[in-house]
Structures are given as structure tokens and as C-alpha cells.
Amino acid sequence: MLVHTNISSKSLPIYTDMIYNSFLDWYARIDVYDLIIFLNHPYFNYYRLGKDMFQTSTVIILLATLSAFSRGIISVIDRYQIGIKKNSVIEVNFFNNLFTLFFVILLAKKFYFLPYLLDWRVLMYSLLVQLVAVGYSVLFRKMTILESIMSAKMADLFIPLAVYLSTGTFNLKTYILAIITTLLVLFWFRDGKSNKGDFVRGIFIIVPLLVIQAYLSPILVGNYKNSLEQIISFTLATLVLRFIICMFPLFTRRRIKGNFNLNGNSLVLYSVRSILTVLAQFTFTIVTSSPLAAVGWIFLNMSSLYGLIASSLIIKEKNTGREVLLIFIITFIMILEKFI
């Protein structure tokens, strides 16, 4: 079970006010535009967040790893809320996006993203991201983190081809390794004790969504990746549109299903998840819109390793040594590809 904070319910408002006031003081003094100018200073060319930097494999790998780590922790939080606490998929996704929206409002002072909300490409991109999020939520309802990972891994057979069709970039070595790691999963599927019916259903739910997302992401984000400011504005607009999209299912429901309870523990979880969501979305947008997206996708899928470790440590999901070894082997092969 997730670790609870030691702060009592009576003292929580005091600590919340202290943190909030400190944040407001920092937020009033910081100037994001000055930070961007600083990073673009000639003395910091190596670290400059410019267009060329986003097209280097090292930066793409680092950003993809950061995104994967964030999404790995997010998957554990969702698994806990939906699979263990049995909360509704629709309500959990709604509050996830609602809490994320608070951070968007804070950043709205620094970045003007309203025109992005009217762009159909941003809307389509937001819809894809939200559909993938809901797809994973459906998997977490009945499947463990490991089983969800294995179902999603099947997408690696098709993602390099999808990226090639949209960007013209194809790496044969990367694709061969994707085939090898997918075959490892199939051997696990054949000999494993997991529910094969859930495994197959998971493939049909999440793989098409991941492949479509891999194909369309470079096309939809293409005009908004030329500067850090554009990418941030695009990401903020995406988060706003995801919140709007997730509200529609609420209007079609006559009653709330599931054991939904917005208590102190849930507030902490949603707050942490919202921070990770902003971080994951920002880095994910950069990686998936890059010409090196095929390489980036391999490292994006390393979220499985982080999710597996976190699920064992935090929510105590039991995985056999054979299953853990399989994830480590797959991760090792993907990393080794960069040195072959």
C-alpha cells in the first residue's frame, strides 16, 4: 500500500499554506523569458535548448528517459487508484487532468497558448494522448503493471514502421532489436502463468492506440517544435484540451461507479501525479516530434522498468524473478543498441 504522510489532518492546512505562500513568492520573482534568454547565451551553446539540440540522439535519449521515469511512476499511481482501490476510470482521469490544469493556470502568466487551443492539430494530438491514457487505465483495472507492460510491448513491432511512414526515418538496427525484445515477450507469454485472455485483450486495446500515436505525433507537432517557448505553449494547450475532452464522458454517466473518495491521501496522489504529468507531457512532446523519434520511442518504453520496480516497492505487486529478469534483459538490449 502507498506510504501515507506523517502530517496529521489538523496540521495539513498549516503546511499547505506555508508551501503555497512560498511558491507564490518564488513564482512572482521568476521570469521564464529571462531563463530562456540565459540558456541561449553564446557562452551556453552546448546546453542551449534550441532546435538543433532537440535533434541530437543524446538529448532525445535523456528526455525520453525522463519521460519514461515519470510515466512509470504515473502508471503505479493509476494502478493503485483504479486496480487496487477500484475507483472509476472516468472519474480518476477527470481528477488527474483537473489537478494538472492548476499547474497550467500558473504557467499561463508566462506563456500565451490560447491560439493553440483553436488549432485542429493540437486538438487531435490531445485526443490521442488522452485515448492512450484511458487505454492504460482500462488495462490497470484488471492487469498488473507487468502484464500491462507486456501487452504494450507488442507495439514495438509496428512503431518504427509508423514513424518511418510519417518522418521518412528508419533505423534497421533499432527495428531488429525491437523484434528480438518482442519475441522475448512472446516466449514469456507462452510459458507464463498470467491470464492469456487479459494479455490478448490488452494488446487489442493499447497497441493500435500507441501505433496511431507514433504515426501522427510527428505530423501534428511538426510546426510547434522550433523553439522551447513553442513546445511549452503546445504542451500547455494539450493539457487544457485533455481536461476538456475528459469531461465529456462525465455528462453521459447517470451515476458514479466505483469506490471513489477524494480524501487527503487522494489529494497528495493527484498533486504528485499532476507534476509528473506536466513533466512527462513536455518531454514526450519533444521526443515524439523529433526526426529521431524511432530511437526515442525505444527509451520511452523503458517506463516499463521503472513502473515494475516502483510497483514492487510501493504497492507490493509480486513479480517472479523470471519476470523481473525479462524486463532487465529487454532494457539492457535497448540500451546496448546505442553502443553497437
N, C-alpha and C positions, 0 to 999 in steps of 0.2 A: 504494500500500500504506500501511497505517496507520503513523504515526510511532512508533518504539519509544523507550522511555525510555532515558536515558544511564546510569542506575544499573545497576551490574553485579549479576549474580545473587548474588555473595558479600555485597555491601553491602546488598542489598534487605531482609533481615531487620532490620538495624540501623535503616534508615529507617522500616520498618513499625512497629517498636517505639516509635520516637520519636513518630510520628504517632498511634499508638494510645494511648500514655500521655497525650499532650497532649489528645486527645479525651476520655479518661476524666476528666481533671481539669476540663475545661470542662463536661462532662455532669454531674458531681457538684455543680457550683455553680449551674447554671442552673435556674430554676423557671419552667416554661412557664405555670403558672397566674398567676404574677405578671406575666408578659408580657401575657397576655390581659386582666388587670385594668387594666394600664397603658394598653393600646390602647382600653379602654372608658372611660377617664377623661374627664370633660366637656371638658377642655382639648384633647382629641384627637378630638372628634366627627367632624371631616372625614375622619380616617383610620381611624375605628373600623370594625372588621370585624364589623359587625352584620348583621342580616337585611336591613334597608333598603339597605345599601351593596351587597349582592350582587344587588340588583335594579336597579342603575343601569347604563346601557349602557356608560359609560366603564370602569367596573370590570370588567364582563364582557368587554369587548374586550381590556383589559390582561391579564386572566387567561387568556383564550383564546390570545392571542399568546404568552404564556409557555409555555403547554401545547404549542402548535404548534411552538415552537422546540425544546423538549425532545424531542418526538416526532420531529421532523425529524432530530435527531442520533441518536436511537434507531434510526430506520429505516436510517441509514447503517451503524451498528454491526451490525444484523441482516443487512443486505445483504452486508457483509464476511464475517461468520461463516457464513452459510447459502449465499449465492450464489457467493462467491469461494473461501472455504476449504472449501466443500462439507460443512459439518457438518450433522448431523441436525437437522431442525426440532424434533423432540420433545425431544432432549437439550438443545439450545440454550434452548428455552423453559423447561425444567426448571431449568437453572442460572441463567437470568435471574431466575426467581421465587425461587430459593433465596437468592441474594445479596441480593435485595430484602428477604427475610424477616429478615436480620440487622439491618437498619435498623428494622424493625417491632419486633423484640425490644428494641432500645434505647429506643424510644419507649413501649413497653408500661408502663414505670415511671410515665410521666406521664399516660397516657390509658387508662382502663378500657374496653376494647372487647369483652370476652368475650361479653356478652349479644348483641351484634350478630351474632356468628357463628351464632347459632341462629335468626336471622330469615330467612325464606324469600326476602324481598325482597332482602336483601343477597346471598344465595346466587345468586339469579337475575341480579342485576347483575354479580356477579363472573364468572359463567359467560359472560355476553355479552361482557364486556371481554376475557376470555381467548380466546373464539372469534374475536373480531376480531383479536387479536394473532397467533393461529395462522394466520388467513386471510392476513394480510400476510406472514407468514413463508413461506407457500406461494408467494405471488407473488414474493417475493425470490429464491426458488430458481432461477427461470428468467427473471425480468424485471428490467430495470434500475429504478433509483429513478424515473426519468421515466415509464417505461411503467406502473409501479405507480400513480403519481400520476394518470395519465390514466384508468386503469381506475376508480379510486376516485372520480374527479371526476363520473362518471355518477350517483353517489348524490345529488348536489346537486339533481337534478330531483325527487327524492322526499322528501328530508329535511324541507324546510319543510312539506310536507303531513303528514308523520308527526308533526312537532312540533305542528302545529295540532290534529290529532286527539287528542293527549294533553294539551295545555295550553290549547287554545282561542285561542292567539295566532298571528296570521298577518300578515305584512308583504308586501303585494303588490309593493312596490318591490324588496324583497330577493329575492323569488321571480323577478321578471322578470330581474334581474341574474344570478341563478343559471342561468336558461335561456340567457342570452346567453353566459356563460362556458362552459356545457356545449356549446353549438353551436360555439364556437371549438375545443374539444377534438375534436368530430366532424369538423371540417374538417381538423385535424391528422391524425386517424385515416385520412381518405380519401386524403390526399396523402402521408402519411408513409411511411418505409421500414421501420418496425417490423413485427414479426411480428403480423399481424392476428389470427391464431388465438389467440396468447397474450393479446392485448388483450381479445378477447371472453371467453375463459375467465376472465381476471382480473375482468371485470365480473360474471360469474355467481358468482364466489367471494366477492368483497368487498362488492358493492353491497347484496345482501339483508341481510348482517350489519350494515352501517352504518345502514341504514334501520330495521331492527328495534331496534337500539340507540338510535337517535334517538327512536323512539316510546316505548320502555319506560323510558328513563332518568329522565324527569321523574316518572313514576309510581312507580318503585321507590325513588327517592331523596327523594321528596317530604316524608316525615316526619322526615328527618335533616338538613335544611338550615337550621334556625333559629338555629344558633349555630356559631361556629368550632370549639368543642370537639366538637360532634356530627359535623361534617363530617370532622374529623381522625380521630375514632374510627371513623366509617363507612369512611373510606379505608383505615385500618389493617386493619380486618376484611376489606375487599375484597382486599387484598394477601395476607393469610393464606389466604383461601379460594381465590385464584388458584393459590397454591402447591399446595394440596391437590388441586385439580382437575387440575393439570398432571402430578401423579404417576400418575394412573390409566392413561394411555397407556403408561407405563413397564412396568407389570405385564403388558401384553398383547404386549410385544415379546420375541421369543426371542433376539434378538441386536441389538447396536447397529450401525446402518448409518451410513455416512459417516465422514469423516476427523476424528473427534473427539479433541481433545487439550487437556487442561486444563493449560496451561503458564503461565509468568509473564505473557506477553502477554495470554492469555485472562483471567487474574485481574484485570489492570488494566481490560480492556474490561468485564468483568462488574461490577466495582466502580463504574465510571463510569456504566454503564447503570442500575445499581440506584438510584443517586442521582437520575438523570434520570427514572426510572420513578416514584419516590415524588413528585417534583415534578409530573410530568405528570399522575399519577393524582389528586392533590389538587386541582389547578386544573381538571382535566377534570370532576371530580365537581361542582364548584361551577357551572361553565358549563352543563353539560348538564341540570342540575336547575333552572335558572333559568327564569322565565317569558320571559326574553329569549333563550332557547336558540337560536331560529332565527337571530338575529344572531350569537350566539356560534359556531354551527356553521360559518358562513362563514369566520370568522377561525381556527377550529380547523383548517380545511382549508388554511390557509396554511402548514401544516407542509411542504407540497409545495415551496414556495420555499426554505425553509431546508434541506430534505433535498437538493434539487437542487444548491444551492450547495456544501453540505458534501460531497456525493458527488463533485463535480468537484475539490474541493480535497484531500480526504482519500484517497479510493480511486481517484481519477483516472478516473472514468467520463466518457467523451467524449460531450458533447451538442452538437448543431449550434447555430449562432447563432439559427436559426429556432425551435428548441425552447425555448431559454432565453428568447427574446423572448416566446414564447407564455405562459410561466409568469409573466413580469413583467407582461404585459398583464392576465392574469386576476387577479393580486394587486392591481394598480392599480385595476381596476374594483371589486373588493370593498372596497378602502379608500375609493374615491371615493363609494361608496354612502352613507357616513356624512355626507358634506358636501353631498349633493344635496337 
